[in-house]
Amino acid sequence: MNAGWLILQDIKGFTPLSERLAEKGTEGTEELTTFLNGFFTSAEERIGELGGRIIKLAGDAYFAVLPPDINKKEIELAGKYLTELDILKSLGTESRFIGIKTGFEILEVPLTQGEVDVVPWGEGVERLMKLEDETERGVIVVEEPVEGKPFTGKDKKLPSIPPSHRPAVALFLNFLPGDKKEFLEIAGKISEKLPTVWLTKWIPYTKGIMGLFLFGFPHASGREMDQAVEVAHTLSGILPEGRWCIGISQGLVYSGVAGGKKFREYTFLGDAVNTAARLSGAGRGEILIPEENLNQIKANWNFEKKGEISLKGKKKPVRIYKLSGKKETGIQLILYPLVGRERELRFIEKGIREKKKIVLIAEPGLGKTRLLFEAGEMAKENGYRVLLSFSSPNRIPFSLLRSLIESLPPGLSASYSGLIGFFEGKNPGMLLEDALRDFSSMLSGILPFALLIDDLQWADAVSLKFLEHLIKGFEIPVIASSRKENMEIPEKLGMEVMEISPFGREETEKFSCGILGGKPSSSLVDYIMENTGGVPFFIEQVLLDMKERGMVEVKDEKWEIKEKKENLPESVFSSILSRFDRFDRISKRILEYLSCMGNEVKREKIIHVLPSTWWKKLEALNREGFILKEEEIYFFKHALVRETIYHSLLHRRRKELHHRIASALEKHGYTSYEIAYHYELAGMRRKAEENYLSAYEEFLEKGLVDEAEEIKKKVKAKTLRDYMEAFYLFESGKYAEAEKIAKNVAKKATGRFKIKAYFLLAGIYDLWLRYDEMRKSLEMAEKLDKKGEFRLSLYNHLGIYYDNLGRHREALRYYRRTLELAKRKKAPDIDVHYFNLGWIHFKEGRLKLAYRYFTNSLRTAGENRRTQGWCYLRLGQIYHVWKDYEKSERYLEEALRAFTETSFPYGKYLVHGALARIYMLRGMKEKAREHAFKADSLSLEIYGHHEPETFLVLLFSGFIKDAAKFINQEKFPENFRNHLLPFLLLEQGKIECLKREKTDNPFQKLAFYYLNHILPEKEPEGMKELLSAMFERKKKRIERKVRKFSRKIGFPFTYALYRFTEKL
């Protein structure tokens, strides 16, 4: 606790004095500053003579501290001297001087931007403020007994900002903290949540504490009012309920250093500051704004009229409004009133009323996006929900669709997070057509809605397909904006077109008035027209640049050019670069990175690319108006801002930035396409092609053939294009063509693509059951992979190889290695490795273990529909063995849907075969026949021959004539025909021929075994034993024979054996 004399002196009638001098313009404000500095200097000298010091300035007032050993009489004499200063008399003002001997604290309270303020605190300060409120003029001195040590203060560091007159916004926060702890906590929260806003000082006040925020210093953004209201809105969520009020006012403000010779502070003077201060004491729990300041912010905020009130020191009542909340307008694009667009607005209004599909065509800067915003407001007034989407200039697939989903109401957008994940490459097996069908169905549930599309010219192919479907399928208004490039897009979508023209002189003058806050002179309008061609965005940037550089000033109530002509900006691009150049080094670096990343960037991606020490600067740039922020997305205020910054970069610098961005995105698992895009612009061809290949494979897995083809066009290396073609043919089930091209790639390519070609060949030979060639391909891949880069793929393929040979122990060993390595590397496709282990246990008859691995695979598959299909297939087969045919059918149907969605012929072939067997066993003959023929059709497509199992299904479903015809077809495999003929003879009732004939045919031998050992004995237990041996693999002599036979011939014939024994 400190002890001493606390002094407060202020000037009575300061507000009317400010208004009177303000009538003289900037000259009057400077005169007021000279007057204040003279007053503070005289006060500092007299207080210094008594051993005290000034500790705080507050507009026209100061707080001072004097030692406790000074007697009351000396304080009274000092007060009398200071209230009768000649400088006060010179302007006809009076003063009050309050002194109180008391105990007090001097708190160090956080401001923003890392600064700290000092604030006197305690009961003595409260009494001092109360006396000030009760005193009109003159000297009041009160002495109290007190204990404590004298105060010793520190000199305050001044911000290095030159004095200036400039349009600014003042925000005064007035709140009543419960105690010191609450005050410091709230000040800390403000400092933390608003680190880039300028909170200039804390001031003790009669009714609490006041904080002064300034907007427009040291640089103007043109968005000061909107920023101030946004800050006020944020503050309202921090402050104690009902114990605060905020006043906001805009106007010309003088900023400069004030004080004496020793204690000096940066101060702000002007009517806007005084009005904001008075408004902050005019309510409770409210944000108050004068009517004259509403124009710039009413597009984005809702207000309620509060009426006219008299403010202390103001001659006339002030009409004020109370902020009631933020408008739900999506992205905030509106800074200035809309002028000169009546024709376009009528066109939009008619389009909404008649549910038309219209597009606004214009060159950059003419205000397409602003008109789109107005269209959204009109649509809302007509009862529509507004959905907003926009395209990316680098045409990243799905960008327009992704932004559309993100504009949905929170509940709906959350339910489609899986679809967004699909767009971002996280759900590789999901089929687009199915997802979009569901999405369209969901949209029909939120009708009526209006669709707004910005930058249609950049729409990607997939998004355009969906838009075409949406436009045809829904009777809704669609309003788009587009540049003149790609005019075939609106033509294809059947949209009505309107071209937007530049402003004429009258519109330019009105628009300039909105930016400057006052009427421009005729010469300024001439200059603007000459240098901007009437393009609104150009006008805005040139005027903001001129304002920030002090090239325009107010003369005779009009804005005039005050610089020589050679110093004025030559074009909008020079204006943008001029504004850009005035940023600090880190802010410039951030803008350079963002210009390389695109027009709009998610905050998450920025965090992954930029150093953490730069994040606060990012928020500051948002307030400067170069970039805007909506939710978690940052975007350039205009595409031209990004383009100007990007093209100003040296070629070498651009490559460096793209390389850093690509590396960061690669590290954090972003889409291969995006990574490839940045590597390509970085000039790193090899890395770009590797990622383009991954993107190509991802797109084909999703069934996006056209998009995959677009990627192939970007690739220059012929061997890589050939590999892509081979991969496409493989995915399409055209294995012979794929083998031919893959062999050629393996022969001619080098490095990674040569290895990948061998793995592709191994996959083809796997499906063809040509295991020797599969092994040779894997040996070549292993030999070439000297760095072990493809070890994971190698282990997986070796597991498949040994699996195919029936060497399950070796297969299990490699599959386990694959799973362990994948977990260690946190590689994708963990689900596939779980599945492979389950598959081995499945074939070995360890069905419970297999079930566990398959369900683990399903759990880790996410939205990977390919893996899901495999898991559903095997689980269906397990339930088949467990004779739960209904569950088996459900799983198999789900598997068929998954394989159909991912265009996987081999998977569909297996499922149709399995379903045919299920329906056969359930006696549903026609369904069995239908699926059997579908499996046969796919067998012809994949293997080039008929499916033997189709014959068995036809035979055992009672279609004996069809089966006899089917087995004798030219493309029926000869070896299978010989094995299966005994079953046909059995069904035809020709059992005696089997008894008579002696043959080496294993099926016939097995038939003789059944006829000679089981049929004559007619023991049902013997039949059960045989079935148990086939399905449960019990350790019995007969089981060993059946297992040996099954391994030799193959899994499908188990069902034939079952049916055969059932007949006998």
N, C-alpha and C positions, 0 to 999 in steps of 0.2 A: 504494500500500500504506500502510495506517495502522499505527501502532505504539502500544502502550499496554497497560493491564491490562484483560482481559476478565473480567467477574464474572458468575457465575450463582448465584442463591440460590433455593431452593424449600423447601416445607414437607413434611416427612416425614409420611405418614399422612393426606394431604389427602382421599383418596377415602373412607376410613371416617368421617372428620370430616363430609364432605358428606352421607353417608348418615344419620349420626346427627342432624344438624341438619334434614335433609329430613323427618324424622319429625314435626317441629313444623309442617310445612306452609310456607306462604309466610313466616311469621314467622321460621322457622329459616333460610330462604334469605337473608332480609334481614340476619339476624344474621351469617351467613357473609360477606356483602358488607362489612359494617361492620368485621369482623375483618380481611379482606384489605386494605381501604383503610388501616386503621391500620398494618398491617405494611408496605405499600408506602410510606406517608408517612414512617415511621421510617427505612426504607432510603434513600429519596430524600434526606432531610436529612443522614444520615451520609455518603453518597456525595458529596453536593453540597459538604460541608465539605472534602472531599479534592480538589475541582475536577473531579469526574466527573459523569456524568448517566446516568439510566436510558434505554435505547433501545428496549426491547421488554418487554411483559408476555405471559405464557403461562400463563393459569389461575392457579395458586398460585405461579408463578415469575416472576422478572424477569431480564433481561440488562442489564448496565451496562458502561460504558467509563470508565476513569480514565486520567489522563495517564501517560506512561512514566517520568517523573522521580520518582514516588513510590516510596519504598523498600519492600521486602518486609515489614518489621516493621510499618509503618503499615497495610498491607493486612491483615496477620494480626490486628492489634488491632481493625480495623474489623469483620472477620469474626467475631471473638469477641463483640464488642458486639452485632452483628446476630443472632447465633444464640441470644443469651440475653435477648432482648427480653421484657418483662413480658407483652406481648400474646400472645406464643406460649405462655407458661406458663399464661395465663388459660384456655386451652382444652385444656391438656395436650398440646400438640404440640411437635415438635422440628424443627430445620432443619439444612440443610447449606449451606455457603458455599464455593464453589470460585472461586479466582482464579488466573489465568495471565497472565504477561507475555509477549506474543507479537505477531507481525505478523498483520494480518487486513484483510479488505475489508468494507465495508458496501454490500451490493448494494441497488439500487432495483428491486424485483421487481413486475411487474404483478399486480394483483388483478383483480376483475371490476368492472363499472360505472364504469370509468375511473379507479379508485383505484390507488394504488401503496403497497407495503409496504417496510420496510427489514429486511434479513436479514444478520446477521454471517456471514462466509464465510471459509474458509481452513483450513489444517492446524491452526492454533491452536484454532479453533472445534471441530474434530473431537476434539482432545485434551481440551478442556474438557468436552465431552459424555461422553467416555469416563471421565474422572475422576468426573463426576457419577453415572455408572452404577455405578461401583465403590465409591462412598462412601455409607455408611449415614446418618451424622450428623456434625456438627462442622465444622472449618475445614481446608481444604486450600489451600495457596498455593504456586505454582511460579513461579520466575523464570527466564527465558531471555534470552540476548543477542538483541537485536532492533534493526533500523533502520527508520525510517519517520517520517511526520509524525503528530502527535496528531490524533485524530478530533474534528471539530466537526459536530454534528448539527443537525437542524431540528426545530421543534415539529410534532407531528402534529395534523392537522385532525380533529376529532371529528365523526362523523355526528350529525345533529340528530334523534335518536330518544329519546323519553322512556323512563325506566326502567319495566319492567313484568314481571309474571309471566304467562307464556302458554304454552300447549302448542306445542311446536316439535320439529323434527327436526334433529339434529346429524349431520353427515357429516364424518368425519376421513379424509383421504387421507394415507397414509404411503408415501413412495417414496424410493428410493436413486438419486439422479442420478449419472451417471458423472463429470461435471465441471461446472464453473460454466456453460459454454456450453449443455450439455444442459438444466440446470435452468432457465435463462432462456428457452430455446426452448420447453420444455414449459409453463412458466408463461405465455408469450405465446400458445401455442395454446389453453390453457384460457381465457384472457381473451377470445380471439377467438371460440371456439366456444360459450362459455357467458356471453355478455355481460350477461345479465339475472339470473343466479344470484348470490347473495351469498357470495362467497369473502371471509371476514372478515380472515384473516391467514395468514402463513407462519411456521412455528416450527421452528428447528433442533432436531434430535432425535438421540438416541444412534444410531439405526439409519437416519438419513437426514434427510429434511425432511417436516414435516407441514403440511397445509393444512386449515383449518377452514371448512366450508360450513354455513350456517344456513338453514333453511326455516321459514316462519311469521312472519318479521319483515320489514318492519314491519306487514304485513297477512297475515291468515290466509286460506287458500283452501279448507281442508278436504281438500286433495290433497297435503299436504306429504310424506307417506311416498312416494307414487307419484312425485312430482317428484324426491325425493332418489334413488330407485332409478334413475329415468331418467337423472339426471345421472351417477350412478356408472357406469351402462352406457356412457354417452358417454365418460367419463374412461378406461374400460378400453381404448377404442380409441385413446387418445392416448398412454398411458403405455408405458414400455419393458417388454417382456415379462418377467414373473417377478420384477420389482424393485419391486413395489408391493402394497399391500393397502388395502382400504377398509372402514371400520366405520360402520354407520348405527344410530342409536337415537333413539327418540321418548319424550318425556315433558314434564313441566312444567319450564320453563327460566326462570331470572331473567336479564334483560338490563339492564345499566346501566353507568354509567361507573365505572372502577376506576383506582387509581393514587394518586400523591401530589398535591402542590399544583402542580407544574410539568408532570410527564409523566403524562398520563392517556389511557387507551384504553377503547374500548367492549368490555366483556367479557360472557361468557355462563357462567352457573353452573347446575349441576344434575346429577342422576344421568345424564340422557341424554347430556350432554356427556362426562362421565367414561367412561361405557360405550363410546361411539363411539370415543373416543381409545384405550382399551385394546384394543378389537376390531381397530383398524387395525394393531396390532402382533402380531396372533395368527395371521397366515397370510401367504402369498405368492401374488400373482396372483389374489386372491379378493375377493368383496364379501360381507361377513358382517353378519348381522342377527339380533337376539335373537328367539326364538320368539314372545314376547308382542307383537311389532310386525308379525307376518305377516298378520293378518286383513284389513287394509285394502288389501293389495297382491297377495294370492295369486291373485286373479281375473285379474290381468294379467301375472303373472310366474311363472316356474318356479323352484323351489328344491330343493336337496338337503340332507338332514339331515346336519350335521357332528358333532353330539354335544354333550356337556356339557364346558365348559372352565372352568378357574379363572382369573379375571382379577385382576390385582394390585390389592389394596385392597378387593376385594369379599368379603363374608362367605360367600356361597353361590356354587356353580358356576352358570354361565349356559348354558342350552341355546341353541345357535346354529344358523343355517342359512346355506347358501352359495347365492347367486344363480347359476342355471344358464342363464338366457336369458329372452327375452320370449315370452309366449304369442302365438300367431297368432290373435288375437281380433278383428282388424279395428279398428274405432273403439273407443277406450277410454272406456267410459261408467260404469264401476263404481268408486264411491268408498267405498261402505258395504255391509255385509253385507245380504243379502236376508232380509226377515222377513215373516211373515204372508201368504204367497202360495201356501200348500200346494195349495189347490183349483185355482188357475190352472196351477200346475206339473204337476198330474196331467192336466189337460186337454191341455196342450202335449205331455206325454210320450206320451199316447194318440194324439194327432194325428201325431206323428213315427213311432210304431210302426206305425200303420195307414195311413200315407201319405195323410193327410187334408189338406184345404185349410181352414185355420181362421183366424179373425181375432179379435183382442183389442180390444174396444171400450171406450173410457174417455174421460172429459173430461181436459183438459190437467193434467199433474202427478201423475197416479195411478200412473205407473210402467210405461206400455206399452213404452217403449223398453228399460227394464231387463229386463223379462220376455222381450223379444225376444232380448236378449243371452243370457239363460239358455237360451232355446230353441236358440240357436246352439251353446252348449256341449253340450246334450243330443244335438243332431244329430251333432256330432263324435264323441261317445261311442258313437253307433250306427253309425259308419262312413261318415257322409255328408260330402262336401265342402260347405262353407257358402258360399252366394252372398248378399250383402247389397245391397239397393237401397233408396233413399229418394226421396221426391217433394219438389218445390219448392212453397212456398205460393203463388207467383205463377203456378203451372201452366205454366212454360216448357215447350214441347213437347220431348219425349224425355228430360226430366230423370231420370225413374225408370230408363229404359233405359240412359242414359249411366252412371249410378252402378252399375248392374248389371255393365256391361262393365268398369268400372274396378275392380270387386271380383274379377275373374277372376285366376287366377295370372298372373305377369308375362309369360310367353311367349304365352299366349292373348290377354291384353288388348292386347299390342303388335300381334298379328296383326289385331286389329279396330280399330286406330287410325284406319283409313279410315272405318269406320262412325261413330266418335266425331266425326271431321271432318265427316261428313255431318250429324250432329246439330247441329254448331256452324256450319253454313252454308258449309263450305269445299268441299263436293263437290256442287254444285247439280244436276247431271244424274243423280245416282244414284237409282234407284227403291227406295223403302222395302221394298216387298214382297219384292223379290229379295234385298236385303241381309239382311232378317230371316229369310228362308228359309234362307240360308246360315248365319246365326247359330244358328238352331234346330238345324241339322244338326251344327254344331260342339258345341253343348251336349250333344247325345246322345252325343258322344264322351267326356264327362267324368262320365257317370253312375257311381255314384249321387250326386246332389247334392240339398241342401235349399235352398229359396228363402225368404229372409227379406225382408219388405217393411215399412219404417217409414213412417208417415203415408200410408197408402193413400188417405185422403180427398182428398189433393191430386194424385193421379195424373192425368196428362194423357191425352187421348183416344187418341193413338197408342200410348202405353205400355200402356194398358188393352187395346187390340186384341191386342197381343203377349202380354200376360198371359193373356188368354182363350185364345189359341192354345196357349200353353205349358201351361196347366192341363189343357186337353183332350188335348194331345199327349204329355204325359209323366206317368208314374205316380210322382210325387215328393211329399214333404211340402212344403206351402207354409204359412208362418206369417206373418201380417201384423198390424200394429197400425193402429188408425184412431180418429179422433174420431167422435162420434155424427153429425156432418154427413155428407151424401152416403152414406147407408146403402144406397142403391140399387146402389152399386158392389159390395160383398160379395155382395149378393143376385144380381146379374147374373153374378158369377163362381162362384156356387154354393158359397159358403164357410159353414162352421159358425161361429156367433158365440158369444163369451162376453164378458159385461160385467164390468169390474173395479170393485170398490167401494173406498171410502176405508178407511183403517186404523181399527180400534177402539182403545180406550184401551191395551190390552195391547201391540198391535203398535206403537202410537205410542211407548210407553215403551221398547221394545226398539230401535226405529229411532233414537230420540233418543240412546240409550246409545252406539250406533255412531258417531254424529256427534260427540258430546261427549267420547268416550273414557272415560266414566264414567257411573254411574247418575244419572238426573235425579230431583229431589225430586218429591213428589206435587203441590205447588203449581205447579211448572214444567210438569208434564205437563198439569195443568188449563188453564194458560194456553195451551199449544201446541194442545190440542184445541179450545179456544174460538176461537182465531185462525186455525187452518189447516183445520179440519174434517176432520183426519186425512188430508189429501192429502200424500203423501210429499215431493214437490218443495217444497211450501210449508213443510213442517216443516224441511227442510234449509236453505232460504234464511233463514227466520226465526232459526233457531239459529245459523247462521254469522254473520248480522248481529249478533246479541246477543253472540256470542263476540268478534267483532272490535271491538265498541264497549265491551267490558268490562262488559256488563250482567248477566253470570252469573259465579258464582264457586263454588269447591268449599268446602263446609262439611260437616263430619262425613261426609266421603267421598261426598257427594252434591252435584250441581250445583243451586245455588239462584239465584233472581232476587235481585239486590242493588240494582236501580234502583227508583225510584218508578214506579208504574203508568203515570202520564202520559207518562213518557219511553220506554216500550216501543213497539216497532213495532206499528202497527194492523193491517197486513195483509202478505201476501207481497209485494205490489207496492211497499209502502213499504219493505220490507226490501231488495228488489232495488235500488230507487232509492237507498236509504241506502248500500248497498255501492258502487253506481255513483258516487255523489257524492263518495266518499272517494278516487277515482282522481285523478291529476293531469290537467291540462287536455288534454294530447295524447292520453292514454289514453281520455279521455271522447270526444274527437273521433273516434278510431278506432272506438270502439263505436257511435257515431252513424252513421258511414259504413256499417259492417257491418250495422247494423239496417236500413238502406235497401237493402242489396244482397241480403238474403235470409238464410235459416237457415244455409246452407252456401255458402262462397265459395272458389274456387280461389285459391291463392297468387299465381298469375300475374296474375289479374284484380285482386287487391288491390294488387299492385305497380304496375299500370298506373293505379290510381285514387289511391292514397295517396302523399304526398311521401316520398322515399327516407329522409329524416331520421327518419321515424316507424317504420320497419320493426323496429328493435330493441324498441320499445315493444310491438309486436304480439306478439313472442315472450314478453314479460313478462306480457301479458294471458293468454296460454295457461297460464302457470304460476299465475296467480291464480285459475283455475278458472271465469272467466266465459265464456271461449271455449275450445274444445278443438281439438286438431290431430291429424289422421291423414294421414300421407304429405304430400301437397301441398294438403290441404283443411282449411280452418278452419271451424268451425261452433259456434253457440251451444250451450251445455250443455243448454239447454231452449228450446223455441219461446217459452215465456212470458218468458224473459229478453229475447229480441229484441223481442217485442211490447211489453213494458213500456217499454223504452228508446225504441222507435220512437214509441209513442203519447205519450211524455213530451215529444217535440219540438214546438216551436211550428210552426204550419202554414207560416209563412214560411220557417223553418229547414229543414223537410222539403223544400220546393220547391227551395231553394238546393242542398241535398245531392244530390237527384235530378238536378238540372241538371248539376252537376259530374260526377256518375257517368256520365250519358248522354254528355257531351262527351268524357270519357276513353275510354269504350267505342267511341264513333264514331271517334275518332282511331286506335285500335288495331285496327279492323276486326272488332268483335264482331258477333253476329247482329243483323239489322235489328229482329227482334221484341223483343229485350232492350233495345235502344236506344230503341225506340218506347215500351216499358213505362215507362222512367224519364223520358222527355220528357213522357209523359202525366201522370205524378204530379208533374212539375215545373210543370204547368199550361201547357206550351208546345204548344198544340194543333197548330199548323202543322207543327212539326218531328216531332211524334208521328205525324201522319197520313202524312207523307212516308215515314217508316220503316215504318209499318204497310203502306203500299203496296208497298215493297220486299220486306217479309216475305211479303206476299200473293203476289207474283210468284214469289218463291223457292219457296214451298210448292207452287204450281201446277206449276212446272217439275219438282218432285219427285213429282208425282202425288198430293199430300196435299190432296185437295179438301175434306174435312171440316174440316181444320185451317185452310185458307184461308177457309172460310166463317165460322169462329169469329172470325178476325181482322176480317172484314168487319162483323161485329156490333159490334165495338168502335168502328168509325168512325161519327161522327155526321154529317159533311158528306154531303149527298145526292149531290152531283156526284162526290165521290170514290167513294162506293159504286157509283154508276152506272159509273164508269170501271173499277172492279174487276170488275163484272159483264161489261163489254165485253171486258176482258182474258181473263176466264175463258172466254167464248164463243169468242174468237180461238184460245186454246190448245186448245179442244175441237174446233176445225175447223168451228164454226158461224159462218162469216164474214159471212153476210148479216145475221144478228141482231146480230153484233158491230158491223158498220158502222152499223146504225141507232142503236144506243145511243151509239157513239163520236161520231157526228155531233152528237147532242144534247148530249153533254158538251162538245165543242169549241165549241158555240154558247153554252152557259150558263156554263161554268167560267171561272175567271181564273187567271193565274199559271202555275205549273208543270204543273198538271193539264190545262190547256188545251193546252199544248205537247205533253204526253205523248199526249193524245187525237189530235192531228194525226199524231204518229209512228205511233200504232196504226193510223190510217186508211191511212197510207202503206204499212204492212206488209200490210194487207188488199188494197189495190189492186195491190201487187206480185204477190201470189199470183193475183189475177184477171187479170193482164196488162193492167191499165188504167193505162197509164203516164202519160197526161196528168193524170189525177186524182192519181196518186202525186206527180207533180211539184208540183202546186198545193198539196197537203198539206204537202210539204216547204218550199215557199216561205212558207207561213203560219207553220210552226214556226220557220223562220229569222228571220222578221220579228218574232215575239214574243220570241225569245230574245235580248234586248238585251244581257244580261251575258255571253253566250257560254257559259252554264252547260251547254248541251246540244250544244256544238260537236262533241264526239266522236261522239255519236249522229247528228248531222246529216251529218258527213263519211261515216260508214258507210252511211247511207241513200242519199246521193248516189252513192256507189260502186255500190250495188245498182241504182240507177236507170239509170246509164249502162251498167252491165253488161247490164241487160235490153234496152237499145236496141241492143246490139252495138257500142257506142262504147267499145271496150276500153281505148284509151289514156287517156280521161278517167276510166274506172273505176279503172284502175291508179293514177292520180294521187291519187284520193280515198282509195283503200284504203291507199296508202302513208302519206298524211297521218294516217289513222286509227291505223295501227300506231305511227307516231312519237309521236303525241300520247298514246296509251295507255301507251307505254313511259315517256314523260316524267312522266306523272301517276301511274305505277304503278297504273294502272287494272286492274280484272279483265278477263277475256275476251280476253287477248292471243291465246289460241288461235284465237278466231273471226277475228281480223284476219289472222293467218297463213293461215288457211283461205281467206279471200276472195281474197288475192293468188294463192294456188295455183289457185283456181278460174278466174281470168282466164287464167293461163298454160295451164291444162288446155284451155280452150276455143280458145285460139290454137294448140294443138297442140304447145306446148313442154312435153312430158310429163315430161322429167327435172327441169325447174325446178318444175313443178307437184308432182311427187313429193316434192321437197325441202321445199316449203312445207307440204304436207299432213302429212309426218312431223314437222315442227316444231310444227305445230298439235296433233298427237297427243301430242307430248312435253310440251307446256305445258298440256294439257287437264286434267291431274290426274285426278279422278274425275268430270269433267263428261261424262256419258254422251251428252248431245245432240251436243256437238262431236265426241266420239269416233265417233258414228254417221255424221256427215257425212264425216269423214276416211276411215272404213272404206268408205263408199259410193264416194267418188272414187278411192281406191286400188284398189278392186275394178274400177272402170271402166278405170283405166289398165292393169291387168294383162289386162283383156279386150282392149284394143287391142293389147297386146303378145302376145296369143294364149296367155297362160298361164292357161287357163280354170280350173284347179284352185285356184290362188291367188286368182283373181278370185272364185270361188264362196265360198271361206273368208272373204274380207274382206266380201263382201256379206251372208253369214249373220250375221257379227258386227255389221254395221250394222243388220240387221233386229232383232237382240236389243236393241241400244242404243235404237232408236226405239220398240220395243215397251215397254221399261222406262220410257221417259219420255213415253209416251202421245202420240206425235207422228205424226198421220195422214199429213201431207204427206211426211215422211221414209219412212214405210212404203210409201207409194204409189210413190215413186221406186225403192226397193229391190226391191219385187215386180216392177216393170217390168224392172229390170236383170237380176234372176234369171231371169225368163221368157226373156229374150234368150239368156242363157248356156246354159240348158237346151235351148233351141231349137237352138243351134249345136252342142251336144254330142249332139244326137239323143235327148235324154230328153224325149219328147213330152208325156207325162202331167204331169210336173213343170212343164214350160213352160206347159201349159194351166192348171194349178192357180194358178201365180203370176200369170199374165196376168189371170185372172178376179178375183183378189184386188186387183190394181192397178185393174181396172175398177170394182170395188165402191167403192174409196176415191176414184176419180175422180168417181163419182156423188155421193159424200158431200161432196167438196171443191168441185167445179166445177159439179155439176148435170148433167153429160153423160157419155156413154160415152167410154172411153179408145181413141183410134184405134190405138194401138200393140197393144192386145189383138187387134184385127182382124188385124194383120200377123203376130203370133205364131201365131194360129190357122191362118192361111193357109199360112205357111211350115213349120208343123209337120205339115201334111197334113190338118188338120181343115177341108177346103174348104167343106163344107156348113154347118158351124157358122159359118165366116167369112162366107159369103154371107148367112146369117140375121142375124148380128151387125151387119153394115154397114147393113142395111135397117131397124134399130130406130129408133123415133121420136126418142130422145134422142142419136142419133149425129150429131155436128156435120156440117151440110150441106156446108160448104166442104171438109172433109176427105174426105167421101164422094166428091166429084167427083175429088179428087186421087188417091184410092186405088183407084178402080174398075179402072184399067188393070192393076194388079197382080193383081186377081181374074181379069180376063180372061186374063192370061198364064198363071196357074196352071190355069185351066179349059181351056187349049189353044186359046184363040181369038186366036192371034197375027195371023192374016190380017186380022181386022177392024181391028187397029191400023194395018196397012199401008195399008188402003184409006181409012180415015177421015182427013179433014183437020180439025184442031182447034187451038184456042188453049190447051188445057190443058197446062201446063208438064210434067207427068208424061208425058203422051202424046207431047209433043215430044221429051222425053229418050228415050222408048222408041223413037221413030222414028230418033233419032240412033244408038242402039245397033244397031237392026236394019239400018240402011242402011250403017253404017261399020264395025262390028265383026263382026257375025254373018256377013256374006258373006265377009269375008277369012279367017275362022276362024283367026286368029293368037292363040295363047295369050299371047304377049308383050303384045299389045294389051290383053288383059284384065288382066294383071298391072299394066300401066301405069295403067289406070283405078283398080284397087284401091289402088295406091300413092298415086295422086293423092288418093283419098278419105281414106285413113288417115294418110298421112305428109305431106300438104300440100306436095308438091314443086312447084317453080316451073316448071310447064309449062302449055301452053295449056289442055289438058283439065282440069288441076287447078283453074285459075281458074274454069272454067265450073262445075265441081262445087261448089267452095267458095261461089260466088255463089248457086248453087241451094240449098245446104244452109242458108246464112244466111237465105234468104228463107222457106224452108218450115220448117226446124227440125231439131234434132239427132236425134230418133228415127228419121227416115227414112233416115239413113245405112245402117242395117241393112237397110232395104227395098231400097235401091240395091244393097247388097252381094248380097243374095239374087237380085235381078233380074238382075244381070250374070252371076251364077253359073248361072242358068237359061239365059240366052242363050248 
